């Protein structure tokens, strides 16, 4: 099974004031324990970090960024880069 995480998912995971934060955090931990590969894109992370740093205190936003970075480094999360060529393919 593969899991694609979009901006909404990261915002909910990174902001404990979001109504579904606890539910999604629990689900994400379960998927990680089951070794479900998660994917996201550099575009999504750009949007996510912009929103998090506007909505939550800096320390919380930075912590979320660090967790995502660690997940990429440990292989729990695969970061897909949207190159110009890939962008053209998607929009054709």
HTML snippet that shows the backbone in 3Dmol.js (N, CA, C, O; Angstrom):
<script src="https://3Dmol.org/build/3Dmol-min.js"></script>
<div id="view" style="width:600px;height:400px;position:relative"></div>
<script>
const pdb = `
ATOM      1  N   UNK A   1       0.847  -1.179   0.000  1.00  0.00           N
ATOM      2  CA  UNK A   1       0.000   0.000   0.000  1.00  0.00           C
ATOM      3  C   UNK A   1       0.892   1.242   0.000  1.00  0.00           C
ATOM      4  O   UNK A   1       1.959   1.255   0.614  1.00  0.00           O
ATOM      5  N   UNK A   2       0.443   2.273  -0.690  1.00  0.00           N
ATOM      6  CA  UNK A   2       1.143   3.551  -0.748  1.00  0.00           C
ATOM      7  C   UNK A   2       0.218   4.638  -0.218  1.00  0.00           C
ATOM      8  O   UNK A   2      -1.001   4.571  -0.375  1.00  0.00           O
ATOM      9  N   UNK A   3       0.818   5.632   0.406  1.00  0.00           N
ATOM     10  CA  UNK A   3       0.050   6.731   0.990  1.00  0.00           C
ATOM     11  C   UNK A   3       0.614   8.046   0.462  1.00  0.00           C
ATOM     12  O   UNK A   3       1.798   8.334   0.635  1.00  0.00           O
ATOM     13  N   UNK A   4      -0.240   8.844  -0.183  1.00  0.00           N
ATOM     14  CA  UNK A   4       0.168  10.157  -0.669  1.00  0.00           C
ATOM     15  C   UNK A   4      -0.344  11.201   0.312  1.00  0.00           C
ATOM     16  O   UNK A   4      -1.542  11.270   0.587  1.00  0.00           O
ATOM     17  N   UNK A   5       0.571  12.017   0.840  1.00  0.00           N
ATOM     18  CA  UNK A   5       0.185  13.037   1.819  1.00  0.00           C
ATOM     19  C   UNK A   5       0.231  14.411   1.153  1.00  0.00           C
ATOM     20  O   UNK A   5       1.268  14.841   0.647  1.00  0.00           O
ATOM     21  N   UNK A   6      -0.906  15.082   1.166  1.00  0.00           N
ATOM     22  CA  UNK A   6      -0.987  16.414   0.560  1.00  0.00           C
ATOM     23  C   UNK A   6      -0.851  17.484   1.647  1.00  0.00           C
ATOM     24  O   UNK A   6      -0.621  17.172   2.815  1.00  0.00           O
ATOM     25  N   UNK A   7      -0.991  18.718   1.254  1.00  0.00           N
ATOM     26  CA  UNK A   7      -0.818  19.839   2.177  1.00  0.00           C
ATOM     27  C   UNK A   7      -1.755  19.728   3.376  1.00  0.00           C
ATOM     28  O   UNK A   7      -1.334  19.933   4.514  1.00  0.00           O
ATOM     29  N   UNK A   8      -3.012  19.408   3.128  1.00  0.00           N
ATOM     30  CA  UNK A   8      -3.980  19.298   4.220  1.00  0.00           C
ATOM     31  C   UNK A   8      -3.491  18.293   5.263  1.00  0.00           C
ATOM     32  O   UNK A   8      -3.551  18.562   6.463  1.00  0.00           O
ATOM     33  N   UNK A   9      -3.010  17.146   4.812  1.00  0.00           N
ATOM     34  CA  UNK A   9      -2.525  16.120   5.735  1.00  0.00           C
ATOM     35  C   UNK A   9      -1.385  16.616   6.604  1.00  0.00           C
ATOM     36  O   UNK A   9      -1.378  16.389   7.813  1.00  0.00           O
ATOM     37  N   UNK A  10      -0.419  17.296   5.991  1.00  0.00           N
ATOM     38  CA  UNK A  10       0.707  17.822   6.766  1.00  0.00           C
ATOM     39  C   UNK A  10       0.269  18.913   7.740  1.00  0.00           C
ATOM     40  O   UNK A  10       0.771  18.990   8.861  1.00  0.00           O
ATOM     41  N   UNK A  11      -0.666  19.752   7.306  1.00  0.00           N
ATOM     42  CA  UNK A  11      -1.153  20.827   8.190  1.00  0.00           C
ATOM     43  C   UNK A  11      -1.830  20.220   9.422  1.00  0.00           C
ATOM     44  O   UNK A  11      -1.593  20.669  10.543  1.00  0.00           O
ATOM     45  N   UNK A  12      -2.658  19.219   9.219  1.00  0.00           N
ATOM     46  CA  UNK A  12      -3.346  18.581  10.339  1.00  0.00           C
ATOM     47  C   UNK A  12      -2.345  17.859  11.243  1.00  0.00           C
ATOM     48  O   UNK A  12      -2.461  17.926  12.466  1.00  0.00           O
ATOM     49  N   UNK A  13      -1.371  17.175  10.657  1.00  0.00           N
ATOM     50  CA  UNK A  13      -0.353  16.499  11.468  1.00  0.00           C
ATOM     51  C   UNK A  13       0.500  17.500  12.248  1.00  0.00           C
ATOM     52  O   UNK A  13       0.917  17.220  13.373  1.00  0.00           O
ATOM     53  N   UNK A  14       0.759  18.660  11.653  1.00  0.00           N
ATOM     54  CA  UNK A  14       1.662  19.629  12.261  1.00  0.00           C
ATOM     55  C   UNK A  14       1.023  20.657  13.179  1.00  0.00           C
ATOM     56  O   UNK A  14       1.724  21.481  13.767  1.00  0.00           O
ATOM     57  N   UNK A  15      -0.288  20.620  13.311  1.00  0.00           N
ATOM     58  CA  UNK A  15      -0.971  21.626  14.126  1.00  0.00           C
ATOM     59  C   UNK A  15      -1.961  20.931  15.061  1.00  0.00           C
ATOM     60  O   UNK A  15      -3.035  20.510  14.634  1.00  0.00           O
ATOM     61  N   UNK A  16      -1.598  20.816  16.324  1.00  0.00           N
ATOM     62  CA  UNK A  16      -2.453  20.076  17.261  1.00  0.00           C
ATOM     63  C   UNK A  16      -3.776  20.775  17.555  1.00  0.00           C
ATOM     64  O   UNK A  16      -4.611  20.224  18.272  1.00  0.00           O
ATOM     65  N   UNK A  17      -3.980  21.954  17.027  1.00  0.00           N
ATOM     66  CA  UNK A  17      -5.268  22.639  17.195  1.00  0.00           C
ATOM     67  C   UNK A  17      -6.252  22.288  16.070  1.00  0.00           C
ATOM     68  O   UNK A  17      -7.421  22.670  16.124  1.00  0.00           O
ATOM     69  N   UNK A  18      -5.784  21.575  15.073  1.00  0.00           N
ATOM     70  CA  UNK A  18      -6.681  21.133  13.999  1.00  0.00           C
ATOM     71  C   UNK A  18      -7.625  20.067  14.553  1.00  0.00           C
ATOM     72  O   UNK A  18      -7.200  19.195  15.311  1.00  0.00           O
ATOM     73  N   UNK A  19      -8.919  20.135  14.174  1.00  0.00           N
ATOM     74  CA  UNK A  19      -9.916  19.213  14.745  1.00  0.00           C
ATOM     75  C   UNK A  19      -9.582  17.723  14.593  1.00  0.00           C
ATOM     76  O   UNK A  19      -9.927  16.936  15.475  1.00  0.00           O
ATOM     77  N   UNK A  20      -8.932  17.322  13.521  1.00  0.00           N
ATOM     78  CA  UNK A  20      -8.677  15.891  13.298  1.00  0.00           C
ATOM     79  C   UNK A  20      -7.218  15.502  13.555  1.00  0.00           C
ATOM     80  O   UNK A  20      -6.763  14.444  13.118  1.00  0.00           O
ATOM     81  N   UNK A  21      -6.492  16.367  14.267  1.00  0.00           N
ATOM     82  CA  UNK A  21      -5.070  16.125  14.523  1.00  0.00           C
ATOM     83  C   UNK A  21      -4.824  14.772  15.203  1.00  0.00           C
ATOM     84  O   UNK A  21      -4.009  13.982  14.726  1.00  0.00           O
ATOM     85  N   UNK A  22      -5.507  14.506  16.289  1.00  0.00           N
ATOM     86  CA  UNK A  22      -5.288  13.264  17.042  1.00  0.00           C
ATOM     87  C   UNK A  22      -5.601  12.042  16.191  1.00  0.00           C
ATOM     88  O   UNK A  22      -4.839  11.075  16.180  1.00  0.00           O
ATOM     89  N   UNK A  23      -6.713  12.087  15.483  1.00  0.00           N
ATOM     90  CA  UNK A  23      -7.114  10.975  14.623  1.00  0.00           C
ATOM     91  C   UNK A  23      -6.076  10.707  13.535  1.00  0.00           C
ATOM     92  O   UNK A  23      -5.687   9.561  13.308  1.00  0.00           O
ATOM     93  N   UNK A  24      -5.637  11.759  12.872  1.00  0.00           N
ATOM     94  CA  UNK A  24      -4.687  11.584  11.773  1.00  0.00           C
ATOM     95  C   UNK A  24      -3.310  11.183  12.284  1.00  0.00           C
ATOM     96  O   UNK A  24      -2.624  10.385  11.644  1.00  0.00           O
ATOM     97  N   UNK A  25      -2.899  11.719  13.419  1.00  0.00           N
ATOM     98  CA  UNK A  25      -1.613  11.335  14.001  1.00  0.00           C
ATOM     99  C   UNK A  25      -1.598   9.853  14.331  1.00  0.00           C
ATOM    100  O   UNK A  25      -0.610   9.163  14.078  1.00  0.00           O
ATOM    101  N   UNK A  26      -2.679   9.371  14.889  1.00  0.00           N
ATOM    102  CA  UNK A  26      -2.799   7.943  15.216  1.00  0.00           C
ATOM    103  C   UNK A  26      -2.749   7.091  13.946  1.00  0.00           C
ATOM    104  O   UNK A  26      -2.063   6.070  13.903  1.00  0.00           O
ATOM    105  N   UNK A  27      -3.473   7.514  12.924  1.00  0.00           N
ATOM    106  CA  UNK A  27      -3.478   6.775  11.657  1.00  0.00           C
ATOM    107  C   UNK A  27      -2.101   6.767  11.019  1.00  0.00           C
ATOM    108  O   UNK A  27      -1.647   5.731  10.533  1.00  0.00           O
ATOM    109  N   UNK A  28      -1.430   7.918  11.015  1.00  0.00           N
ATOM    110  CA  UNK A  28      -0.103   8.010  10.419  1.00  0.00           C
ATOM    111  C   UNK A  28       0.882   7.089  11.146  1.00  0.00           C
ATOM    112  O   UNK A  28       1.689   6.415  10.505  1.00  0.00           O
ATOM    113  N   UNK A  29       0.817   7.060  12.474  1.00  0.00           N
ATOM    114  CA  UNK A  29       1.696   6.173  13.250  1.00  0.00           C
ATOM    115  C   UNK A  29       1.430   4.713  12.909  1.00  0.00           C
ATOM    116  O   UNK A  29       2.360   3.916  12.787  1.00  0.00           O
ATOM    117  N   UNK A  30       0.170   4.372  12.758  1.00  0.00           N
ATOM    118  CA  UNK A  30      -0.201   3.000  12.405  1.00  0.00           C
ATOM    119  C   UNK A  30       0.332   2.622  11.022  1.00  0.00           C
ATOM    120  O   UNK A  30       0.871   1.532  10.832  1.00  0.00           O
ATOM    121  N   UNK A  31       0.176   3.537  10.058  1.00  0.00           N
ATOM    122  CA  UNK A  31       0.677   3.261   8.708  1.00  0.00           C
ATOM    123  C   UNK A  31       2.194   3.104   8.722  1.00  0.00           C
ATOM    124  O   UNK A  31       2.744   2.235   8.046  1.00  0.00           O
ATOM    125  N   UNK A  32       2.860   3.949   9.494  1.00  0.00           N
ATOM    126  CA  UNK A  32       4.318   3.886   9.592  1.00  0.00           C
ATOM    127  C   UNK A  32       4.750   2.553  10.201  1.00  0.00           C
ATOM    128  O   UNK A  32       5.707   1.938   9.732  1.00  0.00           O
ATOM    129  N   UNK A  33       4.047   2.105  11.246  1.00  0.00           N
ATOM    130  CA  UNK A  33       4.348   0.823  11.888  1.00  0.00           C
ATOM    131  C   UNK A  33       4.154  -0.349  10.928  1.00  0.00           C
ATOM    132  O   UNK A  33       4.847  -1.363  11.015  1.00  0.00           O
ATOM    133  N   UNK A  34       3.198  -0.190  10.010  1.00  0.00           N
ATOM    134  CA  UNK A  34       2.936  -1.239   9.021  1.00  0.00           C
ATOM    135  C   UNK A  34       3.862  -1.119   7.806  1.00  0.00           C
ATOM    136  O   UNK A  34       3.723  -1.854   6.828  1.00  0.00           O
ATOM    137  N   UNK A  35       4.794  -0.194   7.887  1.00  0.00           N
ATOM    138  CA  UNK A  35       5.769   0.068   6.818  1.00  0.00           C
ATOM    139  C   UNK A  35       5.110   0.453   5.490  1.00  0.00           C
ATOM    140  O   UNK A  35       5.585   0.089   4.415  1.00  0.00           O
ATOM    141  N   UNK A  36       4.009   1.197   5.592  1.00  0.00           N
ATOM    142  CA  UNK A  36       3.362   1.748   4.405  1.00  0.00           C
ATOM    143  C   UNK A  36       4.241   2.897   3.917  1.00  0.00           C
ATOM    144  O   UNK A  36       4.583   3.790   4.692  1.00  0.00           O
ATOM    145  N   UNK A  37       4.607   2.877   2.641  1.00  0.00           N
ATOM    146  CA  UNK A  37       5.447   3.940   2.095  1.00  0.00           C
ATOM    147  C   UNK A  37       4.592   5.176   1.852  1.00  0.00           C
ATOM    148  O   UNK A  37       3.562   5.124   1.181  1.00  0.00           O
ATOM    149  N   UNK A  38       5.050   6.285   2.415  1.00  0.00           N
ATOM    150  CA  UNK A  38       4.364   7.569   2.243  1.00  0.00           C
ATOM    151  C   UNK A  38       5.107   8.403   1.218  1.00  0.00           C
ATOM    152  O   UNK A  38       6.333   8.347   1.121  1.00  0.00           O
ATOM    153  N   UNK A  39       4.349   9.178   0.454  1.00  0.00           N
ATOM    154  CA  UNK A  39       4.902  10.031  -0.589  1.00  0.00           C
ATOM    155  C   UNK A  39       4.366  11.446  -0.422  1.00  0.00           C
ATOM    156  O   UNK A  39       3.266  11.656   0.089  1.00  0.00           O
ATOM    157  N   UNK A  40       5.159  12.401  -0.859  1.00  0.00           N
ATOM    158  CA  UNK A  40       4.724  13.786  -0.963  1.00  0.00           C
ATOM    159  C   UNK A  40       5.598  14.436  -2.025  1.00  0.00           C
ATOM    160  O   UNK A  40       6.509  13.800  -2.555  1.00  0.00           O
ATOM    161  N   UNK A  41       5.326  15.701  -2.342  1.00  0.00           N
ATOM    162  CA  UNK A  41       6.141  16.397  -3.342  1.00  0.00           C
ATOM    163  C   UNK A  41       6.779  17.640  -2.739  1.00  0.00           C
ATOM    164  O   UNK A  41       6.361  18.130  -1.690  1.00  0.00           O
ATOM    165  N   UNK A  42       7.792  18.131  -3.422  1.00  0.00           N
ATOM    166  CA  UNK A  42       8.441  19.366  -2.978  1.00  0.00           C
ATOM    167  C   UNK A  42       7.469  20.539  -3.051  1.00  0.00           C
ATOM    168  O   UNK A  42       7.547  21.446  -2.223  1.00  0.00           O
ATOM    169  N   UNK A  43       6.561  20.544  -4.015  1.00  0.00           N
ATOM    170  CA  UNK A  43       5.556  21.606  -4.110  1.00  0.00           C
ATOM    171  C   UNK A  43       4.639  21.602  -2.879  1.00  0.00           C
ATOM    172  O   UNK A  43       4.330  22.649  -2.310  1.00  0.00           O
ATOM    173  N   UNK A  44       4.216  20.400  -2.489  1.00  0.00           N
ATOM    174  CA  UNK A  44       3.341  20.273  -1.328  1.00  0.00           C
ATOM    175  C   UNK A  44       4.053  20.731  -0.062  1.00  0.00           C
ATOM    176  O   UNK A  44       3.461  21.426   0.764  1.00  0.00           O
ATOM    177  N   UNK A  45       5.321  20.347   0.100  1.00  0.00           N
ATOM    178  CA  UNK A  45       6.059  20.769   1.287  1.00  0.00           C
ATOM    179  C   UNK A  45       6.275  22.272   1.308  1.00  0.00           C
ATOM    180  O   UNK A  45       6.234  22.886   2.375  1.00  0.00           O
ATOM    181  N   UNK A  46       6.501  22.870   0.155  1.00  0.00           N
ATOM    182  CA  UNK A  46       6.650  24.321   0.096  1.00  0.00           C
ATOM    183  C   UNK A  46       5.377  24.999   0.610  1.00  0.00           C
ATOM    184  O   UNK A  46       5.438  25.908   1.438  1.00  0.00           O
ATOM    185  N   UNK A  47       4.253  24.555   0.119  1.00  0.00           N
ATOM    186  CA  UNK A  47       2.971  25.117   0.550  1.00  0.00           C
ATOM    187  C   UNK A  47       2.726  24.834   2.036  1.00  0.00           C
ATOM    188  O   UNK A  47       2.252  25.706   2.765  1.00  0.00           O
ATOM    189  N   UNK A  48       3.044  23.634   2.475  1.00  0.00           N
ATOM    190  CA  UNK A  48       2.851  23.244   3.870  1.00  0.00           C
ATOM    191  C   UNK A  48       3.659  24.119   4.814  1.00  0.00           C
ATOM    192  O   UNK A  48       3.126  24.635   5.796  1.00  0.00           O
ATOM    193  N   UNK A  49       4.942  24.288   4.522  1.00  0.00           N
ATOM    194  CA  UNK A  49       5.798  25.073   5.408  1.00  0.00           C
ATOM    195  C   UNK A  49       5.361  26.534   5.441  1.00  0.00           C
ATOM    196  O   UNK A  49       5.394  27.172   6.493  1.00  0.00           O
ATOM    197  N   UNK A  50       4.955  27.057   4.300  1.00  0.00           N
ATOM    198  CA  UNK A  50       4.459  28.434   4.258  1.00  0.00           C
ATOM    199  C   UNK A  50       3.249  28.587   5.182  1.00  0.00           C
ATOM    200  O   UNK A  50       3.178  29.535   5.963  1.00  0.00           O
ATOM    201  N   UNK A  51       2.311  27.663   5.092  1.00  0.00           N
ATOM    202  CA  UNK A  51       1.101  27.741   5.917  1.00  0.00           C
ATOM    203  C   UNK A  51       1.403  27.503   7.396  1.00  0.00           C
ATOM    204  O   UNK A  51       0.900  28.226   8.257  1.00  0.00           O
ATOM    205  N   UNK A  52       2.219  26.498   7.691  1.00  0.00           N
ATOM    206  CA  UNK A  52       2.525  26.212   9.094  1.00  0.00           C
ATOM    207  C   UNK A  52       3.209  27.388   9.777  1.00  0.00           C
ATOM    208  O   UNK A  52       2.861  27.740  10.904  1.00  0.00           O
ATOM    209  N   UNK A  53       4.181  27.998   9.101  1.00  0.00           N
ATOM    210  CA  UNK A  53       4.892  29.116   9.714  1.00  0.00           C
ATOM    211  C   UNK A  53       4.004  30.348   9.873  1.00  0.00           C
ATOM    212  O   UNK A  53       4.330  31.245  10.650  1.00  0.00           O
ATOM    213  N   UNK A  54       2.879  30.403   9.143  1.00  0.00           N
ATOM    214  CA  UNK A  54       1.930  31.504   9.313  1.00  0.00           C
ATOM    215  C   UNK A  54       0.906  31.212  10.403  1.00  0.00           C
ATOM    216  O   UNK A  54       0.396  32.135  11.039  1.00  0.00           O
ATOM    217  N   UNK A  55       0.595  29.911  10.628  1.00  0.00           N
ATOM    218  CA  UNK A  55      -0.506  29.540  11.518  1.00  0.00           C
ATOM    219  C   UNK A  55      -0.098  29.159  12.934  1.00  0.00           C
ATOM    220  O   UNK A  55      -0.882  29.331  13.867  1.00  0.00           O
ATOM    221  N   UNK A  56       1.099  28.652  13.107  1.00  0.00           N
ATOM    222  CA  UNK A  56       1.508  28.175  14.435  1.00  0.00           C
ATOM    223  C   UNK A  56       2.793  28.874  14.844  1.00  0.00           C
ATOM    224  O   UNK A  56       3.497  29.422  13.996  1.00  0.00           O
ATOM    225  N   UNK A  57       3.105  28.861  16.132  1.00  0.00           N
ATOM    226  CA  UNK A  57       4.361  29.466  16.578  1.00  0.00           C
ATOM    227  C   UNK A  57       5.571  28.840  15.875  1.00  0.00           C
ATOM    228  O   UNK A  57       5.556  27.669  15.494  1.00  0.00           O
ATOM    229  N   UNK A  58       6.604  29.646  15.719  1.00  0.00           N
ATOM    230  CA  UNK A  58       7.804  29.216  14.994  1.00  0.00           C
ATOM    231  C   UNK A  58       8.328  27.873  15.491  1.00  0.00           C
ATOM    232  O   UNK A  58       8.653  26.999  14.688  1.00  0.00           O
ATOM    233  N   UNK A  59       8.412  27.705  16.798  1.00  0.00           N
ATOM    234  CA  UNK A  59       8.972  26.476  17.381  1.00  0.00           C
ATOM    235  C   UNK A  59       8.182  25.243  16.938  1.00  0.00           C
ATOM    236  O   UNK A  59       8.773  24.210  16.626  1.00  0.00           O
ATOM    237  N   UNK A  60       6.855  25.345  16.909  1.00  0.00           N
ATOM    238  CA  UNK A  60       6.010  24.223  16.467  1.00  0.00           C
ATOM    239  C   UNK A  60       6.195  23.946  14.981  1.00  0.00           C
ATOM    240  O   UNK A  60       6.303  22.790  14.572  1.00  0.00           O
ATOM    241  N   UNK A  61       6.232  25.001  14.175  1.00  0.00           N
ATOM    242  CA  UNK A  61       6.417  24.828  12.729  1.00  0.00           C
ATOM    243  C   UNK A  61       7.782  24.196  12.443  1.00  0.00           C
ATOM    244  O   UNK A  61       7.887  23.294  11.612  1.00  0.00           O
ATOM    245  N   UNK A  62       8.806  24.659  13.120  1.00  0.00           N
ATOM    246  CA  UNK A  62      10.155  24.111  12.935  1.00  0.00           C
ATOM    247  C   UNK A  62      10.200  22.650  13.344  1.00  0.00           C
ATOM    248  O   UNK A  62      10.857  21.843  12.686  1.00  0.00           O
ATOM    249  N   UNK A  63       9.509  22.299  14.424  1.00  0.00           N
ATOM    250  CA  UNK A  63       9.456  20.896  14.865  1.00  0.00           C
ATOM    251  C   UNK A  63       8.814  20.020  13.781  1.00  0.00           C
ATOM    252  O   UNK A  63       9.299  18.923  13.505  1.00  0.00           O
ATOM    253  N   UNK A  64       7.737  20.495  13.173  1.00  0.00           N
ATOM    254  CA  UNK A  64       7.089  19.754  12.091  1.00  0.00           C
ATOM    255  C   UNK A  64       8.033  19.576  10.911  1.00  0.00           C
ATOM    256  O   UNK A  64       8.117  18.493  10.332  1.00  0.00           O
ATOM    257  N   UNK A  65       8.734  20.633  10.560  1.00  0.00           N
ATOM    258  CA  UNK A  65       9.712  20.567   9.468  1.00  0.00           C
ATOM    259  C   UNK A  65      10.777  19.527   9.795  1.00  0.00           C
ATOM    260  O   UNK A  65      11.150  18.738   8.927  1.00  0.00           O
ATOM    261  N   UNK A  66      11.269  19.511  11.020  1.00  0.00           N
ATOM    262  CA  UNK A  66      12.303  18.553  11.429  1.00  0.00           C
ATOM    263  C   UNK A  66      11.802  17.111  11.355  1.00  0.00           C
ATOM    264  O   UNK A  66      12.540  16.215  10.943  1.00  0.00           O
ATOM    265  N   UNK A  67      10.556  16.888  11.750  1.00  0.00           N
ATOM    266  CA  UNK A  67       9.984  15.538  11.700  1.00  0.00           C
ATOM    267  C   UNK A  67       9.874  15.054  10.254  1.00  0.00           C
ATOM    268  O   UNK A  67      10.201  13.905   9.956  1.00  0.00           O
ATOM    269  N   UNK A  68       9.418  15.917   9.367  1.00  0.00           N
ATOM    270  CA  UNK A  68       9.306  15.550   7.955  1.00  0.00           C
ATOM    271  C   UNK A  68      10.688  15.271   7.373  1.00  0.00           C
ATOM    272  O   UNK A  68      10.871  14.299   6.639  1.00  0.00           O
ATOM    273  N   UNK A  69      11.653  16.114   7.695  1.00  0.00           N
ATOM    274  CA  UNK A  69      13.021  15.920   7.225  1.00  0.00           C
ATOM    275  C   UNK A  69      13.579  14.583   7.704  1.00  0.00           C
ATOM    276  O   UNK A  69      14.211  13.866   6.928  1.00  0.00           O
ATOM    277  N   UNK A  70      13.358  14.241   8.956  1.00  0.00           N
ATOM    278  CA  UNK A  70      13.821  12.967   9.507  1.00  0.00           C
ATOM    279  C   UNK A  70      13.139  11.785   8.813  1.00  0.00           C
ATOM    280  O   UNK A  70      13.785  10.778   8.525  1.00  0.00           O
ATOM    281  N   UNK A  71      11.847  11.907   8.548  1.00  0.00           N
ATOM    282  CA  UNK A  71      11.119  10.839   7.861  1.00  0.00           C
ATOM    283  C   UNK A  71      11.702  10.589   6.474  1.00  0.00           C
ATOM    284  O   UNK A  71      11.791   9.441   6.037  1.00  0.00           O
ATOM    285  N   UNK A  72      12.096  11.648   5.784  1.00  0.00           N
ATOM    286  CA  UNK A  72      12.713  11.508   4.463  1.00  0.00           C
ATOM    287  C   UNK A  72      14.065  10.815   4.614  1.00  0.00           C
ATOM    288  O   UNK A  72      14.368   9.877   3.877  1.00  0.00           O
ATOM    289  N   UNK A  73      14.875  11.272   5.566  1.00  0.00           N
ATOM    290  CA  UNK A  73      16.208  10.691   5.778  1.00  0.00           C
ATOM    291  C   UNK A  73      16.150   9.229   6.194  1.00  0.00           C
ATOM    292  O   UNK A  73      17.005   8.440   5.792  1.00  0.00           O
ATOM    293  N   UNK A  74      15.152   8.855   6.995  1.00  0.00           N
ATOM    294  CA  UNK A  74      15.038   7.469   7.474  1.00  0.00           C
ATOM    295  C   UNK A  74      14.312   6.560   6.477  1.00  0.00           C
ATOM    296  O   UNK A  74      14.256   5.345   6.662  1.00  0.00           O
ATOM    297  N   UNK A  75      13.762   7.159   5.427  1.00  0.00           N
ATOM    298  CA  UNK A  75      13.105   6.353   4.404  1.00  0.00           C
ATOM    299  C   UNK A  75      11.639   6.070   4.647  1.00  0.00           C
ATOM    300  O   UNK A  75      11.050   5.270   3.921  1.00  0.00           O
ATOM    301  N   UNK A  76      11.017   6.703   5.654  1.00  0.00           N
ATOM    302  CA  UNK A  76       9.575   6.535   5.883  1.00  0.00           C
ATOM    303  C   UNK A  76       8.755   7.318   4.871  1.00  0.00           C
ATOM    304  O   UNK A  76       7.601   6.991   4.593  1.00  0.00           O
ATOM    305  N   UNK A  77       9.365   8.344   4.333  1.00  0.00           N
ATOM    306  CA  UNK A  77       8.682   9.263   3.423  1.00  0.00           C
ATOM    307  C   UNK A  77       9.531   9.461   2.184  1.00  0.00           C
ATOM    308  O   UNK A  77      10.729   9.733   2.270  1.00  0.00           O
ATOM    309  N   UNK A  78       8.907   9.323   1.047  1.00  0.00           N
ATOM    310  CA  UNK A  78       9.618   9.543  -0.213  1.00  0.00           C
ATOM    311  C   UNK A  78       9.206  10.906  -0.768  1.00  0.00           C
ATOM    312  O   UNK A  78       8.023  11.190  -0.953  1.00  0.00           O
ATOM    313  N   UNK A  79      10.209  11.734  -1.025  1.00  0.00           N
ATOM    314  CA  UNK A  79       9.967  13.062  -1.574  1.00  0.00           C
ATOM    315  C   UNK A  79      10.092  13.010  -3.090  1.00  0.00           C
ATOM    316  O   UNK A  79      11.152  12.690  -3.627  1.00  0.00           O
ATOM    317  N   UNK A  80       9.008  13.325  -3.763  1.00  0.00           N
ATOM    318  CA  UNK A  80       8.999  13.374  -5.219  1.00  0.00           C
ATOM    319  C   UNK A  80       9.239  14.813  -5.648  1.00  0.00           C
ATOM    320  O   UNK A  80       8.538  15.724  -5.209  1.00  0.00           O
ATOM    321  N   UNK A  81      10.207  15.009  -6.486  1.00  0.00           N
ATOM    322  CA  UNK A  81      10.515  16.355  -6.978  1.00  0.00           C
ATOM    323  C   UNK A  81       9.747  16.611  -8.278  1.00  0.00           C
ATOM    324  O   UNK A  81       9.697  15.762  -9.169  1.00  0.00           O
ATOM    325  N   UNK A  82       9.159  17.785  -8.358  1.00  0.00           N
ATOM    326  CA  UNK A  82       8.425  18.177  -9.559  1.00  0.00           C
ATOM    327  C   UNK A  82       9.359  19.035 -10.410  1.00  0.00           C
ATOM    328  O   UNK A  82       9.528  20.231 -10.171  1.00  0.00           O
ATOM    329  N   UNK A  83       9.949  18.402 -11.393  1.00  0.00           N
ATOM    330  CA  UNK A  83      10.842  19.110 -12.311  1.00  0.00           C
ATOM    331  C   UNK A  83      10.006  19.814 -13.377  1.00  0.00           C
ATOM    332  O   UNK A  83       8.802  19.586 -13.487  1.00  0.00           O
ATOM    333  N   UNK A  84      10.651  20.659 -14.150  1.00  0.00           N
ATOM    334  CA  UNK A  84       9.942  21.358 -15.239  1.00  0.00           C
ATOM    335  C   UNK A  84       9.350  20.351 -16.217  1.00  0.00           C
ATOM    336  O   UNK A  84       8.221  20.519 -16.678  1.00  0.00           O
ATOM    337  N   UNK A  85      10.112  19.303 -16.533  1.00  0.00           N
ATOM    338  CA  UNK A  85       9.637  18.284 -17.469  1.00  0.00           C
ATOM    339  C   UNK A  85       8.423  17.538 -16.898  1.00  0.00           C
ATOM    340  O   UNK A  85       7.442  17.289 -17.599  1.00  0.00           O
ATOM    341  N   UNK A  86       8.514  17.195 -15.630  1.00  0.00           N
ATOM    342  CA  UNK A  86       7.417  16.482 -14.992  1.00  0.00           C
ATOM    343  C   UNK A  86       6.177  17.376 -14.915  1.00  0.00           C
ATOM    344  O   UNK A  86       5.058  16.910 -15.133  1.00  0.00           O
ATOM    345  N   UNK A  87       6.375  18.642 -14.608  1.00  0.00           N
ATOM    346  CA  UNK A  87       5.273  19.588 -14.543  1.00  0.00           C
ATOM    347  C   UNK A  87       4.568  19.685 -15.896  1.00  0.00           C
ATOM    348  O   UNK A  87       3.339  19.722 -15.956  1.00  0.00           O
ATOM    349  N   UNK A  88       5.339  19.728 -16.972  1.00  0.00           N
ATOM    350  CA  UNK A  88       4.758  19.795 -18.316  1.00  0.00           C
ATOM    351  C   UNK A  88       3.945  18.554 -18.625  1.00  0.00           C
ATOM    352  O   UNK A  88       2.866  18.651 -19.208  1.00  0.00           O
ATOM    353  N   UNK A  89       4.450  17.384 -18.241  1.00  0.00           N
ATOM    354  CA  UNK A  89       3.735  16.137 -18.470  1.00  0.00           C
ATOM    355  C   UNK A  89       2.387  16.123 -17.747  1.00  0.00           C
ATOM    356  O   UNK A  89       1.382  15.677 -18.302  1.00  0.00           O
ATOM    357  N   UNK A  90       2.374  16.608 -16.517  1.00  0.00           N
ATOM    358  CA  UNK A  90       1.165  16.619 -15.706  1.00  0.00           C
ATOM    359  C   UNK A  90       0.126  17.558 -16.294  1.00  0.00           C
ATOM    360  O   UNK A  90      -1.071  17.272 -16.251  1.00  0.00           O
ATOM    361  N   UNK A  91       0.572  18.660 -16.834  1.00  0.00           N
ATOM    362  CA  UNK A  91      -0.348  19.701 -17.312  1.00  0.00           C
ATOM    363  C   UNK A  91      -0.656  19.625 -18.799  1.00  0.00           C
ATOM    364  O   UNK A  91      -1.281  20.536 -19.342  1.00  0.00           O
ATOM    365  N   UNK A  92      -0.237  18.578 -19.457  1.00  0.00           N
ATOM    366  CA  UNK A  92      -0.539  18.453 -20.904  1.00  0.00           C
ATOM    367  C   UNK A  92      -1.818  17.729 -21.141  1.00  0.00           C
ATOM    368  O   UNK A  92      -2.215  17.539 -22.291  1.00  0.00           O
TER     369      UNK A  92
END
`;
const viewer = $3Dmol.createViewer("view");
viewer.addModel(pdb, "pdb");
viewer.setStyle({}, {cartoon: {color: "spectrum"}});
viewer.zoomTo();
viewer.render();
</script>
